[in-house]
Amino acid sequence: MEFLKKLWPMPFRIKAKDVTSLVVQLVIFVIVCAVVGVLIGLLAKIPVLGILFGIIGGLLELYALIGIVLSVLVYFDMLK
């Protein structure tokens, strides 16, 4: 569990059964995903670096998805 708290510290700031903190975290993750997605989409058009930016974008999207799942699990008090 300490490993998850080191890699994804933001979801563990949510209080169990506190809708406001959950919504704030979800909005942060969605906005960051949207901004990074647009930026990676623009940078992916560069011929040689496009593959690298595509991989980095995929990893960032995966990080955000895991953060969203962890946020929901902490909200429902399934993680300690």
PDB file as gemmi writes it, atoms N, CA and C in Angstrom:
CRYST1    1.000    1.000    1.000  90.00  90.00  90.00 P 1                      
ATOM      1  N   MET A   1       0.821  -1.191   0.000  1.00  0.00           N  
ATOM      2  CA  MET A   1       0.000   0.000   0.000  1.00  0.00           C  
ATOM      3  C   MET A   1       0.868   1.260   0.000  1.00  0.00           C  
ATOM      4  N   GLU A   2       2.004   1.210   0.641  1.00  0.00           N  
ATOM      5  CA  GLU A   2       2.898   2.368   0.661  1.00  0.00           C  
ATOM      6  C   GLU A   2       3.384   2.701  -0.751  1.00  0.00           C  
ATOM      7  N   PHE A   3       3.579   1.665  -1.562  1.00  0.00           N  
ATOM      8  CA  PHE A   3       3.998   1.868  -2.943  1.00  0.00           C  
ATOM      9  C   PHE A   3       2.947   2.679  -3.706  1.00  0.00           C  
ATOM     10  N   LEU A   4       1.672   2.340  -3.523  1.00  0.00           N  
ATOM     11  CA  LEU A   4       0.602   3.084  -4.187  1.00  0.00           C  
ATOM     12  C   LEU A   4       0.530   4.516  -3.686  1.00  0.00           C  
ATOM     13  N   LYS A   5       0.724   4.705  -2.387  1.00  0.00           N  
ATOM     14  CA  LYS A   5       0.665   6.054  -1.823  1.00  0.00           C  
ATOM     15  C   LYS A   5       1.817   6.927  -2.303  1.00  0.00           C  
ATOM     16  N   LYS A   6       2.951   6.311  -2.633  1.00  0.00           N  
ATOM     17  CA  LYS A   6       4.077   7.084  -3.149  1.00  0.00           C  
ATOM     18  C   LYS A   6       3.861   7.472  -4.603  1.00  0.00           C  
ATOM     19  N   LEU A   7       3.309   6.576  -5.409  1.00  0.00           N  
ATOM     20  CA  LEU A   7       3.102   6.869  -6.825  1.00  0.00           C  
ATOM     21  C   LEU A   7       1.861   7.712  -7.099  1.00  0.00           C  
ATOM     22  N   TRP A   8       0.804   7.486  -6.337  1.00  0.00           N  
ATOM     23  CA  TRP A   8      -0.455   8.212  -6.503  1.00  0.00           C  
ATOM     24  C   TRP A   8      -0.856   8.833  -5.165  1.00  0.00           C  
ATOM     25  N   PRO A   9      -0.255   9.951  -4.779  1.00  0.00           N  
ATOM     26  CA  PRO A   9      -0.593  10.531  -3.472  1.00  0.00           C  
ATOM     27  C   PRO A   9      -1.949  11.238  -3.445  1.00  0.00           C  
ATOM     28  N   MET A  10      -2.402  11.749  -4.573  1.00  0.00           N  
ATOM     29  CA  MET A  10      -3.630  12.543  -4.570  1.00  0.00           C  
ATOM     30  C   MET A  10      -4.890  11.751  -4.219  1.00  0.00           C  
ATOM     31  N   PRO A  11      -5.092  10.543  -4.717  1.00  0.00           N  
ATOM     32  CA  PRO A  11      -6.331   9.829  -4.357  1.00  0.00           C  
ATOM     33  C   PRO A  11      -6.443   9.524  -2.859  1.00  0.00           C  
ATOM     34  N   PHE A  12      -5.337   9.442  -2.173  1.00  0.00           N  
ATOM     35  CA  PHE A  12      -5.391   9.103  -0.754  1.00  0.00           C  
ATOM     36  C   PHE A  12      -5.674  10.320   0.121  1.00  0.00           C  
ATOM     37  N   ARG A  13      -5.841  11.485  -0.495  1.00  0.00           N  
ATOM     38  CA  ARG A  13      -6.251  12.680   0.238  1.00  0.00           C  
ATOM     39  C   ARG A  13      -7.770  12.751   0.379  1.00  0.00           C  
ATOM     40  N   ILE A  14      -8.467  11.904  -0.339  1.00  0.00           N  
ATOM     41  CA  ILE A  14      -9.930  11.885  -0.299  1.00  0.00           C  
ATOM     42  C   ILE A  14     -10.387  11.283   1.020  1.00  0.00           C  
ATOM     43  N   LYS A  15     -11.379  11.909   1.591  1.00  0.00           N  
ATOM     44  CA  LYS A  15     -11.986  11.365   2.801  1.00  0.00           C  
ATOM     45  C   LYS A  15     -13.100  10.406   2.377  1.00  0.00           C  
ATOM     46  N   ALA A  16     -13.233   9.312   3.093  1.00  0.00           N  
ATOM     47  CA  ALA A  16     -14.284   8.338   2.777  1.00  0.00           C  
ATOM     48  C   ALA A  16     -15.654   8.985   2.922  1.00  0.00           C  
ATOM     49  N   LYS A  17     -16.500   8.748   1.958  1.00  0.00           N  
ATOM     50  CA  LYS A  17     -17.883   9.246   1.907  1.00  0.00           C  
ATOM     51  C   LYS A  17     -17.981  10.764   1.803  1.00  0.00           C  
ATOM     52  N   ASP A  18     -16.929  11.433   1.349  1.00  0.00           N  
ATOM     53  CA  ASP A  18     -16.947  12.878   1.136  1.00  0.00           C  
ATOM     54  C   ASP A  18     -17.022  13.140  -0.364  1.00  0.00           C  
ATOM     55  N   VAL A  19     -18.214  13.484  -0.819  1.00  0.00           N  
ATOM     56  CA  VAL A  19     -18.464  13.628  -2.247  1.00  0.00           C  
ATOM     57  C   VAL A  19     -17.657  14.788  -2.831  1.00  0.00           C  
ATOM     58  N   THR A  20     -17.517  15.864  -2.089  1.00  0.00           N  
ATOM     59  CA  THR A  20     -16.817  17.036  -2.600  1.00  0.00           C  
ATOM     60  C   THR A  20     -15.361  16.728  -2.937  1.00  0.00           C  
ATOM     61  N   SER A  21     -14.671  16.046  -2.039  1.00  0.00           N  
ATOM     62  CA  SER A  21     -13.269  15.734  -2.306  1.00  0.00           C  
ATOM     63  C   SER A  21     -13.134  14.757  -3.477  1.00  0.00           C  
ATOM     64  N   LEU A  22     -14.079  13.828  -3.609  1.00  0.00           N  
ATOM     65  CA  LEU A  22     -14.050  12.903  -4.745  1.00  0.00           C  
ATOM     66  C   LEU A  22     -14.237  13.647  -6.057  1.00  0.00           C  
ATOM     67  N   VAL A  23     -15.221  14.528  -6.107  1.00  0.00           N  
ATOM     68  CA  VAL A  23     -15.504  15.271  -7.342  1.00  0.00           C  
ATOM     69  C   VAL A  23     -14.320  16.157  -7.716  1.00  0.00           C  
ATOM     70  N   VAL A  24     -13.706  16.800  -6.727  1.00  0.00           N  
ATOM     71  CA  VAL A  24     -12.551  17.651  -7.014  1.00  0.00           C  
ATOM     72  C   VAL A  24     -11.413  16.826  -7.613  1.00  0.00           C  
ATOM     73  N   GLN A  25     -11.118  15.674  -7.036  1.00  0.00           N  
ATOM     74  CA  GLN A  25     -10.045  14.825  -7.550  1.00  0.00           C  
ATOM     75  C   GLN A  25     -10.364  14.318  -8.956  1.00  0.00           C  
ATOM     76  N   LEU A  26     -11.610  13.919  -9.185  1.00  0.00           N  
ATOM     77  CA  LEU A  26     -11.988  13.427 -10.511  1.00  0.00           C  
ATOM     78  C   LEU A  26     -11.887  14.529 -11.562  1.00  0.00           C  
ATOM     79  N   VAL A  27     -12.303  15.742 -11.201  1.00  0.00           N  
ATOM     80  CA  VAL A  27     -12.213  16.863 -12.141  1.00  0.00           C  
ATOM     81  C   VAL A  27     -10.750  17.175 -12.446  1.00  0.00           C  
ATOM     82  N   ILE A  28      -9.894  17.133 -11.429  1.00  0.00           N  
ATOM     83  CA  ILE A  28      -8.466  17.374 -11.650  1.00  0.00           C  
ATOM     84  C   ILE A  28      -7.898  16.342 -12.615  1.00  0.00           C  
ATOM     85  N   PHE A  29      -8.199  15.068 -12.375  1.00  0.00           N  
ATOM     86  CA  PHE A  29      -7.679  14.021 -13.262  1.00  0.00           C  
ATOM     87  C   PHE A  29      -8.209  14.173 -14.687  1.00  0.00           C  
ATOM     88  N   VAL A  30      -9.474  14.504 -14.849  1.00  0.00           N  
ATOM     89  CA  VAL A  30     -10.061  14.634 -16.185  1.00  0.00           C  
ATOM     90  C   VAL A  30      -9.474  15.839 -16.916  1.00  0.00           C  
ATOM     91  N   ILE A  31      -9.316  16.960 -16.215  1.00  0.00           N  
ATOM     92  CA  ILE A  31      -8.750  18.149 -16.857  1.00  0.00           C  
ATOM     93  C   ILE A  31      -7.298  17.910 -17.254  1.00  0.00           C  
ATOM     94  N   VAL A  32      -6.533  17.285 -16.371  1.00  0.00           N  
ATOM     95  CA  VAL A  32      -5.129  16.993 -16.697  1.00  0.00           C  
ATOM     96  C   VAL A  32      -5.059  16.048 -17.891  1.00  0.00           C  
ATOM     97  N   CYS A  33      -5.924  15.042 -17.928  1.00  0.00           N  
ATOM     98  CA  CYS A  33      -5.943  14.109 -19.070  1.00  0.00           C  
ATOM     99  C   CYS A  33      -6.290  14.843 -20.359  1.00  0.00           C  
ATOM    100  N   ALA A  34      -7.241  15.745 -20.306  1.00  0.00           N  
ATOM    101  CA  ALA A  34      -7.645  16.468 -21.510  1.00  0.00           C  
ATOM    102  C   ALA A  34      -6.521  17.368 -22.016  1.00  0.00           C  
ATOM    103  N   VAL A  35      -5.902  18.109 -21.116  1.00  0.00           N  
ATOM    104  CA  VAL A  35      -4.832  19.020 -21.520  1.00  0.00           C  
ATOM    105  C   VAL A  35      -3.640  18.241 -22.062  1.00  0.00           C  
ATOM    106  N   VAL A  36      -3.242  17.198 -21.360  1.00  0.00           N  
ATOM    107  CA  VAL A  36      -2.108  16.388 -21.817  1.00  0.00           C  
ATOM    108  C   VAL A  36      -2.448  15.678 -23.119  1.00  0.00           C  
ATOM    109  N   GLY A  37      -3.675  15.229 -23.256  1.00  0.00           N  
ATOM    110  CA  GLY A  37      -4.094  14.567 -24.488  1.00  0.00           C  
ATOM    111  C   GLY A  37      -4.017  15.488 -25.686  1.00  0.00           C  
ATOM    112  N   VAL A  38      -4.461  16.723 -25.534  1.00  0.00           N  
ATOM    113  CA  VAL A  38      -4.378  17.687 -26.627  1.00  0.00           C  
ATOM    114  C   VAL A  38      -2.919  18.004 -26.945  1.00  0.00           C  
ATOM    115  N   LEU A  39      -2.109  18.209 -25.920  1.00  0.00           N  
ATOM    116  CA  LEU A  39      -0.694  18.509 -26.131  1.00  0.00           C  
ATOM    117  C   LEU A  39       0.024  17.351 -26.819  1.00  0.00           C  
ATOM    118  N   ILE A  40      -0.219  16.143 -26.354  1.00  0.00           N  
ATOM    119  CA  ILE A  40       0.409  14.966 -26.974  1.00  0.00           C  
ATOM    120  C   ILE A  40      -0.105  14.786 -28.399  1.00  0.00           C  
ATOM    121  N   GLY A  41      -1.380  15.068 -28.617  1.00  0.00           N  
ATOM    122  CA  GLY A  41      -1.927  14.974 -29.966  1.00  0.00           C  
ATOM    123  C   GLY A  41      -1.249  15.925 -30.932  1.00  0.00           C  
ATOM    124  N   LEU A  42      -0.931  17.112 -30.467  1.00  0.00           N  
ATOM    125  CA  LEU A  42      -0.231  18.067 -31.315  1.00  0.00           C  
ATOM    126  C   LEU A  42       1.221  17.653 -31.538  1.00  0.00           C  
ATOM    127  N   LEU A  43       1.872  17.185 -30.487  1.00  0.00           N  
ATOM    128  CA  LEU A  43       3.272  16.802 -30.603  1.00  0.00           C  
ATOM    129  C   LEU A  43       3.457  15.475 -31.335  1.00  0.00           C  
ATOM    130  N   ALA A  44       2.419  14.660 -31.377  1.00  0.00           N  
ATOM    131  CA  ALA A  44       2.525  13.363 -32.044  1.00  0.00           C  
ATOM    132  C   ALA A  44       2.594  13.504 -33.563  1.00  0.00           C  
ATOM    133  N   LYS A  45       2.295  14.679 -34.076  1.00  0.00           N  
ATOM    134  CA  LYS A  45       2.356  14.892 -35.524  1.00  0.00           C  
ATOM    135  C   LYS A  45       3.780  15.105 -36.020  1.00  0.00           C  
ATOM    136  N   ILE A  46       4.718  15.280 -35.097  1.00  0.00           N  
ATOM    137  CA  ILE A  46       6.121  15.399 -35.483  1.00  0.00           C  
ATOM    138  C   ILE A  46       6.566  14.012 -35.931  1.00  0.00           C  
ATOM    139  N   PRO A  47       7.137  13.892 -37.123  1.00  0.00           N  
ATOM    140  CA  PRO A  47       7.388  12.572 -37.703  1.00  0.00           C  
ATOM    141  C   PRO A  47       8.201  11.607 -36.837  1.00  0.00           C  
ATOM    142  N   VAL A  48       9.359  11.974 -36.398  1.00  0.00           N  
ATOM    143  CA  VAL A  48      10.210  11.036 -35.688  1.00  0.00           C  
ATOM    144  C   VAL A  48       9.826  10.923 -34.216  1.00  0.00           C  
ATOM    145  N   LEU A  49       9.504  12.049 -33.610  1.00  0.00           N  
ATOM    146  CA  LEU A  49       9.186  12.053 -32.187  1.00  0.00           C  
ATOM    147  C   LEU A  49       7.742  11.653 -31.891  1.00  0.00           C  
ATOM    148  N   GLY A  50       6.933  11.493 -32.912  1.00  0.00           N  
ATOM    149  CA  GLY A  50       5.531  11.154 -32.722  1.00  0.00           C  
ATOM    150  C   GLY A  50       5.324   9.854 -31.981  1.00  0.00           C  
ATOM    151  N   ILE A  51       6.141   8.866 -32.268  1.00  0.00           N  
ATOM    152  CA  ILE A  51       6.021   7.571 -31.589  1.00  0.00           C  
ATOM    153  C   ILE A  51       6.342   7.718 -30.114  1.00  0.00           C  
ATOM    154  N   LEU A  52       7.402   8.456 -29.812  1.00  0.00           N  
ATOM    155  CA  LEU A  52       7.788   8.674 -28.415  1.00  0.00           C  
ATOM    156  C   LEU A  52       6.710   9.429 -27.653  1.00  0.00           C  
ATOM    157  N   PHE A  53       6.176  10.495 -28.258  1.00  0.00           N  
ATOM    158  CA  PHE A  53       5.117  11.254 -27.600  1.00  0.00           C  
ATOM    159  C   PHE A  53       3.847  10.424 -27.462  1.00  0.00           C  
ATOM    160  N   GLY A  54       3.583   9.553 -28.415  1.00  0.00           N  
ATOM    161  CA  GLY A  54       2.429   8.661 -28.306  1.00  0.00           C  
ATOM    162  C   GLY A  54       2.549   7.711 -27.131  1.00  0.00           C  
ATOM    163  N   ILE A  55       3.738   7.168 -26.922  1.00  0.00           N  
ATOM    164  CA  ILE A  55       3.970   6.266 -25.786  1.00  0.00           C  
ATOM    165  C   ILE A  55       3.849   7.019 -24.464  1.00  0.00           C  
ATOM    166  N   ILE A  56       4.450   8.208 -24.406  1.00  0.00           N  
ATOM    167  CA  ILE A  56       4.372   9.013 -23.179  1.00  0.00           C  
ATOM    168  C   ILE A  56       2.919   9.391 -22.891  1.00  0.00           C  
ATOM    169  N   GLY A  57       2.174   9.749 -23.913  1.00  0.00           N  
ATOM    170  CA  GLY A  57       0.761  10.089 -23.728  1.00  0.00           C  
ATOM    171  C   GLY A  57      -0.049   8.911 -23.217  1.00  0.00           C  
ATOM    172  N   GLY A  58       0.228   7.736 -23.755  1.00  0.00           N  
ATOM    173  CA  GLY A  58      -0.475   6.541 -23.288  1.00  0.00           C  
ATOM    174  C   GLY A  58      -0.177   6.235 -21.832  1.00  0.00           C  
ATOM    175  N   LEU A  59       1.078   6.409 -21.443  1.00  0.00           N  
ATOM    176  CA  LEU A  59       1.445   6.167 -20.048  1.00  0.00           C  
ATOM    177  C   LEU A  59       0.810   7.190 -19.102  1.00  0.00           C  
ATOM    178  N   LEU A  60       0.742   8.438 -19.532  1.00  0.00           N  
ATOM    179  CA  LEU A  60       0.101   9.455 -18.698  1.00  0.00           C  
ATOM    180  C   LEU A  60      -1.399   9.207 -18.564  1.00  0.00           C  
ATOM    181  N   GLU A  61      -2.027   8.777 -19.636  1.00  0.00           N  
ATOM    182  CA  GLU A  61      -3.447   8.452 -19.568  1.00  0.00           C  
ATOM    183  C   GLU A  61      -3.689   7.252 -18.652  1.00  0.00           C  
ATOM    184  N   LEU A  62      -2.806   6.265 -18.705  1.00  0.00           N  
ATOM    185  CA  LEU A  62      -2.917   5.106 -17.816  1.00  0.00           C  
ATOM    186  C   LEU A  62      -2.741   5.524 -16.357  1.00  0.00           C  
ATOM    187  N   TYR A  63      -1.788   6.428 -16.092  1.00  0.00           N  
ATOM    188  CA  TYR A  63      -1.575   6.939 -14.739  1.00  0.00           C  
ATOM    189  C   TYR A  63      -2.843   7.619 -14.221  1.00  0.00           C  
ATOM    190  N   ALA A  64      -3.468   8.430 -15.067  1.00  0.00           N  
ATOM    191  CA  ALA A  64      -4.681   9.131 -14.663  1.00  0.00           C  
ATOM    192  C   ALA A  64      -5.839   8.158 -14.444  1.00  0.00           C  
ATOM    193  N   LEU A  65      -5.955   7.146 -15.282  1.00  0.00           N  
ATOM    194  CA  LEU A  65      -7.017   6.153 -15.117  1.00  0.00           C  
ATOM    195  C   LEU A  65      -6.860   5.401 -13.800  1.00  0.00           C  
ATOM    196  N   ILE A  66      -5.645   5.017 -13.477  1.00  0.00           N  
ATOM    197  CA  ILE A  66      -5.401   4.338 -12.202  1.00  0.00           C  
ATOM    198  C   ILE A  66      -5.701   5.279 -11.044  1.00  0.00           C  
ATOM    199  N   GLY A  67      -5.363   6.558 -11.192  1.00  0.00           N  
ATOM    200  CA  GLY A  67      -5.678   7.549 -10.164  1.00  0.00           C  
ATOM    201  C   GLY A  67      -7.176   7.689  -9.949  1.00  0.00           C  
ATOM    202  N   ILE A  68      -7.948   7.657 -11.016  1.00  0.00           N  
ATOM    203  CA  ILE A  68      -9.405   7.744 -10.905  1.00  0.00           C  
ATOM    204  C   ILE A  68      -9.957   6.516 -10.188  1.00  0.00           C  
ATOM    205  N   VAL A  69      -9.476   5.343 -10.558  1.00  0.00           N  
ATOM    206  CA  VAL A  69      -9.936   4.105  -9.912  1.00  0.00           C  
ATOM    207  C   VAL A  69      -9.579   4.116  -8.429  1.00  0.00           C  
ATOM    208  N   LEU A  70      -8.367   4.536  -8.095  1.00  0.00           N  
ATOM    209  CA  LEU A  70      -7.969   4.605  -6.694  1.00  0.00           C  
ATOM    210  C   LEU A  70      -8.815   5.625  -5.925  1.00  0.00           C  
ATOM    211  N   SER A  71      -9.153   6.732  -6.569  1.00  0.00           N  
ATOM    212  CA  SER A  71      -9.990   7.737  -5.920  1.00  0.00           C  
ATOM    213  C   SER A  71     -11.356   7.163  -5.561  1.00  0.00           C  
ATOM    214  N   VAL A  72     -11.940   6.430  -6.471  1.00  0.00           N  
ATOM    215  CA  VAL A  72     -13.251   5.828  -6.213  1.00  0.00           C  
ATOM    216  C   VAL A  72     -13.146   4.764  -5.115  1.00  0.00           C  
ATOM    217  N   LEU A  73     -12.092   3.971  -5.137  1.00  0.00           N  
ATOM    218  CA  LEU A  73     -11.920   2.949  -4.108  1.00  0.00           C  
ATOM    219  C   LEU A  73     -11.706   3.565  -2.729  1.00  0.00           C  
ATOM    220  N   VAL A  74     -10.964   4.653  -2.652  1.00  0.00           N  
ATOM    221  CA  VAL A  74     -10.764   5.333  -1.360  1.00  0.00           C  
ATOM    222  C   VAL A  74     -12.082   5.957  -0.910  1.00  0.00           C  
ATOM    223  N   TYR A  75     -12.861   6.504  -1.846  1.00  0.00           N  
ATOM    224  CA  TYR A  75     -14.150   7.094  -1.505  1.00  0.00           C  
ATOM    225  C   TYR A  75     -15.083   6.061  -0.873  1.00  0.00           C  
ATOM    226  N   PHE A  76     -15.113   4.875  -1.437  1.00  0.00           N  
ATOM    227  CA  PHE A  76     -15.975   3.822  -0.903  1.00  0.00           C  
ATOM    228  C   PHE A  76     -15.337   3.083   0.266  1.00  0.00           C  
ATOM    229  N   ASP A  77     -14.200   3.555   0.726  1.00  0.00           N  
ATOM    230  CA  ASP A  77     -13.496   3.022   1.894  1.00  0.00           C  
ATOM    231  C   ASP A  77     -13.092   1.566   1.699  1.00  0.00           C  
ATOM    232  N   MET A  78     -12.650   1.239   0.498  1.00  0.00           N  
ATOM    233  CA  MET A  78     -12.180  -0.109   0.210  1.00  0.00           C  
ATOM    234  C   MET A  78     -10.673  -0.222   0.372  1.00  0.00           C  
ATOM    235  N   LEU A  79      -9.984   0.910   0.422  1.00  0.00           N  
ATOM    236  CA  LEU A  79      -8.539   0.932   0.636  1.00  0.00           C  
ATOM    237  C   LEU A  79      -8.248   1.660   1.940  1.00  0.00           C  
ATOM    238  N   LYS A  80      -7.285   1.195   2.630  1.00  0.00           N  
ATOM    239  CA  LYS A  80      -6.891   1.839   3.901  1.00  0.00           C  
ATOM    240  C   LYS A  80      -5.562   2.497   3.749  1.00  0.00           C  
TER     241      LYS A  80                                                      
END                                                                             
